[in-house]
Amino acid sequence: MTTANKVTIGRIILVPIFVAQLLYYFRNPEVYIYWYGAMATFLVATVSDGIDGYLARFRGQATKLGSYLDPIADKLLMFSGLILLSVEFESNPFNQRIPLWLTVTVIGRDGIILIGSILLYVVMGNVEVKPIFMSKTSAVFQMVVIGWVLCKLPEVGTFWLAVISAVTTVITGIFYFREGLRQYDELRATSG
């Protein structure tokens, strides 16, 4: 259990705290402590993503467990933020929402990648999923959109950040799809 893995587990633990604070704030918009708490929790979770990445890459703390936990922690935080901030609640103290089309794009892309990876694993017995640089860029823009809405910044910024996030998400989806096809074609070439 490396320090990087402990930071990642801490980030996973922060997700339900973030969700609870947001839900309480939706129900009680006059109680600002929930809003501040949600923003602080999201900030700590986002910063800890960079910390565990630094520890894993530059301090030699990369582990097999960490390679599974880190994307799980990322997706839990991102999906919870996107879903909660794009759903229509009776009271919306943020006066705006993340566009639902962005949430569907992000979750849809990850669902397709997951199904494709499972299919490749069933057919090949092994699958290599290598993160690409654009994927990190896409994740950063998605986190910025969530942070933007959490901070109640102007709605026009939300739209343009969502557009950039959606475009980078689709591009990374295409890259991952092509990589899956390449791995499948290599298998057919070697076994045929």
N, C-alpha and C positions, 0 to 999 in steps of 0.2 A: 504494500500500500504506500505509494509515493505521495509526496506533497501535492503534486499535480492532480492525482486521483482524488485526494481529499478535498481539494478546491472544487473539482468537478462535482463531487457528491454534495458539497455544500450548495453549489448552484442548483442542483436538482431539488434540494430541500427548500430553496428559496421560491421555487415556482408556485407551490400551493399557498405560500404566504402572500405572494404577489397577487394571485387570483382572488384570495379571500379579501385582501384590502381593496382591490378594484370593485368587487361585488358589493362590499359594504359601502363604498363611496357611491356607487350607483343608487343604492337604497337610501343613503343618508348624505345627499350632496352638500348639506350645510356643515357636516363634520369634516373639516379639511384635513384632519390628522390622517384619515384613510388615504386621501389623495397624496399627501406628502410621503406617507409610508409606501404607497405603491410606486411612486417615482424613485424613492431611495432604494427600495428593493430591486427594482428594474435596473437601476444604475449599478448597484453592487454586483448583480448577476452578470450584467454585460461586461463590466470591468474584469470580473473574475474569469470570464471566458478568455480574455487576453492574457491574464496571469497564468492560467493553467497551460495555455498554448506555449507561452514563453518557457515555463518550467519544463514542459515535455520536450521541446525542440532544442533549447539552448543550454539546459541543465542536465540533459541526458535522462529525463524521467519518463520518457515515452514507454508505455506498456500496452500489451494487448487489451487489457481491461479498459485502459484509458481511451483506446481507439474505438471502443464500443460506447463507453459512457459519455464522452464528449459530444458526439452528434445527438445522442438522446437528450442530453441537457439542453443543447441548442434548440432542438425541435420543440421540446416541451415549453420552453420560455417563449419562443417565437409563435408557436401555434396558439398558446393561451393568450398572448397579447393581441395577435391578429384577430382571433375569434371574438374575444370580449370587446374589443374596440371597433368591430365592424357590425356587431349584432345590434338591432334596434331595441333599446330598453325604454320602459315608460318614462323614466327621467334620464336624461343624458347631460350630466354636468360638464361634459367636454364641448358641447354645442357643435360637434362634428363627429364623423365616424371615418374609420379607414374604409375605403371602397371595398365592397364585398367581392368585386372581381379580382382584386389583388389577393385577398385571402383564399379564394377558390384557386387562383393560379398557383400560389405557393404550395398549398396542400395537395392540389392535383399533381403538380410536378413531382413532389416527394412520393406521392402514392404510386405514380407511374414508375419512378426509379426503384421503389421497393418491390413492386410486382415484377419488373424486369430483372432485378437482381435475384429474386427467388426463382424465376424461370431459368435464368442462366445457371444458377446453382444446381437445380434439378437436372438440367441437361448436361452440364459440364462437370458437376461435382465440385467445382470451385469457381469463384468469381472474384475479380480484383476491382474494387471500387477505390479509385484514387481521386482525392479531392483536387479540384482545379482552382487556379487563382480566381477566376471569375466567380466561382461559387462563394468564396469568402467575400468578394465584393458585393454580390447579391445579398448575402446574409447581413452585411453591414448596412446596406440601404434598407432592408426590411426592419432592422433594429432602429434605424434612424426614424423611419415612418412611425413606428410604435412610440418612440420617445417624443417625437414631434407632437403627436396627438395627446400624449400624457401631459406634456407641458402646456397644452392649450395654445399652441402657436397658430398663426393664420392658416385658414383652410386652403388657400391657394397653394401653399407649400405642401400640404398634405397630398393634394392631387398630383403635383409634379414629382414629388418623391415616390408616390405610388406608381406612377408611370415608369420612372427609372427602375424601380424595384421589379415591376412586372416584366419589363424588357430584359433585364439581366437574368431574371428567373427563367424566362423562356429560353434565352440563349444557353444557359447552363444545362437546361433540360435537353436541348438538342445535342450539346456536347456529350452528355452522359449516354444518350440514346445511341449516338454514333460509336462511342467507346464500347457499348454492349454489343453492337453489331460487329465491330472489329474482333472482339474476343470470340464471338460465335463463329465468324468466318475463319479465324485461325484454327478453331477446334475442328471445323469441317475439313479444312485443308490438311491438317495433320492426321485426322482419322480416315480420310477418304483416299 
